[in-house]
Amino acid sequence: MVKLIIRACRVAKVVQPGDRLFSLLRQLPKLKNRDVVAVSSKVIGILERRLVRKRDVKTKDDLIKAEADAYLPRGAWGRLTRKFSALSLAAGIDEFGEWFVLLPKNPDKSAMKIRNFLKGRNHLHELGVIITDSHTVPLRRGKLGYALGYAGFNPLRSYWGRKNVSGRIMVHTLANLADALSSAAVLAMGEGGERAPAAVIAGLPKDIFTKSNMTVPYSAFHVPARDDIFAPLLTSRSWKEKRKQKNRR
């Protein structure tokens, strides 16, 4: 039985442009082997200088179209986009004072960088890191956290060959650990002024962790729209593709 403990990590002040990533990470509590650290993508965007001054762009929508991997015509709720194989409004672009905050350029590399620093600082062998973002999903109100990038653990857990409670052998079931953990972490971190840009998750089974940064290939975790179970919906309208999604690993 897995018993998860999730601790939101508050900071003394709101992260500002010009702050340094490692200064933020030093504020995290002491970590243990097989912890997973979740960090907000907005905070990473600010610390990695993924910032555009509002006065330097004609409209936010121009920036959205430039940042999105693909997008649909603007609707009543905004512009629906695909970015890093996830559906979201506005390509994940947030606003912070005079700035537009973009998503990290390479979330997996950001997660690896954070993992390497925290492993060394805490003298650990096994540690997971997730870069979290939030989005809405079809037919549901409200936002959910999901994994924009990850390192140090397998984002999928296979139940292939295991028996369910009725004794039937399962052949297709995969548990999406990365998004499930992200959703729980974002719930703990909050979506407003909680000043909790990170969370630590403890209690995960040992078999999901890896010794290196490399986990499953990007293509094994993310599904092209044409191959997705929701392909009839995802491909029924004409998406404007900016570029092909590349393997980030």
C-alpha positions as CSV (number, residue, x, y, z in Angstrom):
1,M,0.0,0.0,0.0
2,V,1.4,3.3,-1.1
3,K,1.1,6.1,1.5
4,L,2.1,9.5,0.0
5,I,3.1,12.5,2.1
6,I,3.1,15.8,0.2
7,R,4.6,18.9,1.7
8,A,4.2,22.3,0.0
9,C,7.4,24.4,0.4
10,R,6.8,28.0,1.1
11,V,9.4,30.7,0.4
12,A,10.1,33.9,2.2
13,K,9.3,36.1,-0.8
14,V,7.9,35.9,-4.2
15,V,10.4,34.9,-6.9
16,Q,11.4,37.9,-9.0
17,P,13.2,38.3,-12.3
18,G,16.9,38.3,-11.5
19,D,16.7,35.8,-8.7
20,R,18.8,32.6,-9.1
21,L,17.5,29.0,-9.3
22,F,20.0,27.5,-6.9
23,S,19.1,30.2,-4.3
24,L,15.5,29.0,-4.4
25,L,16.5,25.3,-4.3
26,R,18.6,26.0,-1.1
27,Q,15.4,27.0,0.6
28,L,13.9,23.5,0.2
29,P,13.8,21.2,3.3
30,K,16.3,18.4,3.8
31,L,15.5,15.7,1.2
32,K,15.6,11.9,1.5
33,N,16.3,9.1,-1.0
34,R,13.2,8.4,-3.2
35,D,11.6,11.8,-2.6
36,V,10.1,13.6,-5.6
37,V,10.4,17.3,-5.9
38,A,7.8,19.2,-7.9
39,V,8.6,22.8,-9.0
40,S,6.3,25.2,-10.7
41,S,7.0,25.9,-14.4
42,K,6.2,29.6,-13.9
43,V,8.9,29.9,-11.3
44,I,11.3,28.1,-13.6
45,G,10.3,30.4,-16.4
46,I,11.2,33.4,-14.3
47,L,14.5,32.0,-13.0
48,E,15.6,30.9,-16.5
49,R,14.8,34.4,-17.9
50,R,12.0,33.1,-20.1
51,L,10.5,36.6,-20.0
52,V,9.1,39.0,-22.6
53,R,8.2,42.6,-21.7
54,K,4.6,43.3,-22.5
55,R,5.6,46.5,-24.2
56,D,7.8,44.6,-26.6
57,V,5.0,42.6,-28.3
58,K,2.1,43.9,-30.3
59,T,-0.4,41.6,-28.7
60,K,-0.3,38.6,-26.4
61,D,-2.0,36.6,-29.1
62,D,1.0,37.1,-31.4
63,L,3.3,35.7,-28.7
64,I,0.9,32.8,-28.1
65,K,1.0,31.8,-31.8
66,A,4.8,32.1,-31.8
67,E,5.3,29.9,-28.7
68,A,2.6,27.2,-29.5
69,D,3.6,24.0,-31.2
70,A,0.1,24.2,-32.8
71,Y,-3.0,26.3,-32.3
72,L,-6.6,26.7,-33.3
73,P,-8.5,29.8,-34.2
74,R,-9.2,32.0,-31.2
75,G,-12.5,31.0,-29.4
76,A,-14.7,32.5,-26.8
77,W,-12.4,31.4,-24.0
78,G,-9.1,32.2,-25.7
79,R,-6.8,30.3,-28.0
80,L,-6.5,26.6,-27.6
81,T,-2.9,25.4,-28.2
82,R,-0.7,22.3,-28.1
83,K,2.6,22.7,-26.3
84,F,4.9,19.9,-25.3
85,S,2.2,17.4,-26.2
86,A,-0.4,18.9,-23.9
87,L,-3.5,20.9,-24.5
88,S,-3.7,24.3,-22.9
89,L,-4.9,27.8,-23.4
90,A,-2.3,30.4,-24.5
91,A,0.6,28.0,-24.9
92,G,1.1,28.1,-21.1
93,I,2.1,31.8,-21.1
94,D,1.5,33.5,-17.8
95,E,1.6,37.2,-16.7
96,F,3.8,38.6,-14.0
97,G,3.8,42.4,-13.6
98,E,5.3,43.9,-16.7
99,W,6.3,40.6,-18.1
100,F,4.9,37.6,-20.0
101,V,6.4,34.4,-18.5
102,L,7.0,31.7,-21.1
103,L,7.3,28.0,-20.3
104,P,10.8,26.6,-19.8
105,K,12.5,26.1,-23.2
106,N,13.4,22.4,-22.4
107,P,11.5,21.3,-19.2
108,D,13.3,17.9,-19.1
109,K,16.7,19.6,-19.1
110,S,15.4,21.9,-16.4
111,A,14.3,18.9,-14.3
112,M,17.7,17.2,-14.8
113,K,19.6,20.4,-13.7
114,I,17.5,20.6,-10.5
115,R,17.9,16.9,-9.8
116,N,21.7,17.0,-10.2
117,F,21.9,20.0,-7.8
118,L,19.6,18.5,-5.2
119,K,21.2,15.1,-5.3
120,G,24.6,16.6,-4.6
121,R,23.4,19.0,-1.9
122,N,21.5,16.2,-0.1
123,H,23.9,13.3,-0.8
124,L,21.2,11.2,-2.5
125,H,21.2,8.3,-5.0
126,E,17.6,8.3,-6.0
127,L,15.5,11.5,-6.5
128,G,12.7,12.4,-8.8
129,V,12.0,15.9,-10.1
130,I,8.9,17.2,-11.9
131,I,8.4,20.5,-13.6
132,T,4.6,21.2,-13.1
133,D,2.1,23.2,-15.0
134,S,-1.7,23.4,-14.9
135,H,-4.3,23.2,-17.5
136,T,-8.0,22.4,-18.0
137,V,-9.3,19.2,-19.5
138,P,-12.3,18.6,-21.7
139,L,-15.7,18.4,-19.9
140,R,-14.3,19.4,-16.6
141,R,-14.2,22.8,-14.7
142,G,-11.1,23.9,-12.9
143,K,-7.4,23.4,-13.4
144,L,-5.3,20.3,-12.9
145,G,-1.6,20.0,-12.5
146,Y,0.4,17.9,-15.1
147,A,4.0,17.1,-15.7
148,L,5.7,19.4,-18.2
149,G,9.1,17.7,-17.6
150,Y,10.6,15.1,-15.3
151,A,13.8,13.3,-14.4
152,G,15.0,10.5,-12.2
153,F,11.9,8.2,-12.2
154,N,9.7,6.4,-14.6
155,P,6.6,8.5,-15.5
156,L,4.7,5.4,-16.4
157,R,4.0,2.3,-14.3
158,S,3.0,-0.8,-16.2
159,Y,0.4,-3.3,-14.9
160,W,1.1,-5.6,-17.9
161,G,0.8,-9.3,-16.8
162,R,-0.5,-8.5,-13.3
163,K,-3.8,-9.8,-12.0
164,N,-6.6,-7.5,-11.0
165,V,-8.9,-8.2,-8.1
166,S,-11.0,-10.6,-10.1
167,G,-8.0,-12.6,-11.2
168,R,-8.0,-11.3,-14.8
169,I,-4.5,-10.8,-16.4
170,M,-4.1,-7.1,-17.4
171,V,-2.5,-6.4,-20.8
172,H,-2.9,-2.7,-21.5
173,T,-3.1,-0.7,-18.3
174,L,-0.4,2.0,-17.7
175,A,-0.5,4.3,-14.7
176,N,0.5,7.8,-15.5
177,L,2.6,8.6,-12.4
178,A,4.1,11.9,-13.6
179,D,0.7,13.6,-14.2
180,A,-0.9,12.1,-11.1
181,L,2.0,13.3,-8.9
182,S,1.9,16.7,-10.5
183,S,-1.8,17.1,-9.9
184,A,-1.4,16.3,-6.2
185,A,1.6,18.6,-5.9
186,V,-0.1,21.5,-7.6
187,L,-3.1,21.0,-5.3
188,A,-0.7,21.3,-2.3
189,M,1.2,24.3,-3.8
190,G,-1.9,26.2,-4.7
191,E,-2.8,28.3,-7.7
192,G,-2.9,31.8,-6.1
193,G,-0.8,33.7,-3.6
194,E,0.4,30.8,-1.4
195,R,4.1,31.5,-2.1
196,A,4.7,27.7,-2.4
197,P,6.6,27.3,-5.7
198,A,7.6,23.7,-4.9
199,A,6.4,20.6,-3.1
200,V,8.1,17.4,-1.8
201,I,6.4,14.1,-2.3
202,A,7.5,11.1,-0.1
203,G,6.3,7.5,0.1
204,L,6.7,6.3,-3.5
205,P,7.7,2.7,-4.3
206,K,11.4,2.1,-4.9
207,D,10.9,0.4,-8.3
208,I,9.9,3.7,-10.1
209,F,13.2,5.4,-9.5
210,T,16.3,5.3,-11.7
211,K,19.9,6.0,-10.9
212,S,20.5,8.2,-13.9
213,N,18.6,11.2,-15.3
214,M,17.4,9.2,-18.3
215,T,14.0,7.6,-17.9
216,V,11.6,6.4,-20.6
217,P,12.0,8.0,-24.0
218,Y,9.9,11.2,-24.6
219,S,8.1,9.3,-27.4
220,A,7.0,6.6,-25.0
221,F,5.3,9.0,-22.7
222,H,3.8,11.5,-25.2
223,V,1.3,10.3,-27.9
224,P,1.1,12.1,-31.3
225,A,-2.4,13.5,-31.9
226,R,-3.0,11.2,-34.8
227,D,-2.3,8.1,-32.7
228,D,-4.2,9.3,-29.6
229,I,-7.4,7.6,-28.4
230,F,-9.0,11.1,-28.8
231,A,-7.7,11.5,-32.4
232,P,-11.2,12.0,-33.8
233,L,-11.4,15.2,-31.7
234,L,-7.8,16.3,-31.9
235,T,-7.6,16.0,-35.6
236,S,-11.2,17.1,-36.6
237,R,-10.2,20.7,-36.9
238,S,-7.4,22.2,-38.9
239,W,-4.5,22.9,-36.4
240,K,-2.0,25.5,-37.5
241,E,1.3,23.7,-36.9
242,K,4.3,25.9,-36.1
243,R,6.9,23.1,-36.2
244,K,7.1,19.3,-35.6
245,Q,7.5,18.2,-32.0
246,K,11.0,17.0,-31.5
247,N,12.3,14.5,-29.1
248,R,13.7,16.5,-26.2
249,R,16.0,13.8,-24.8
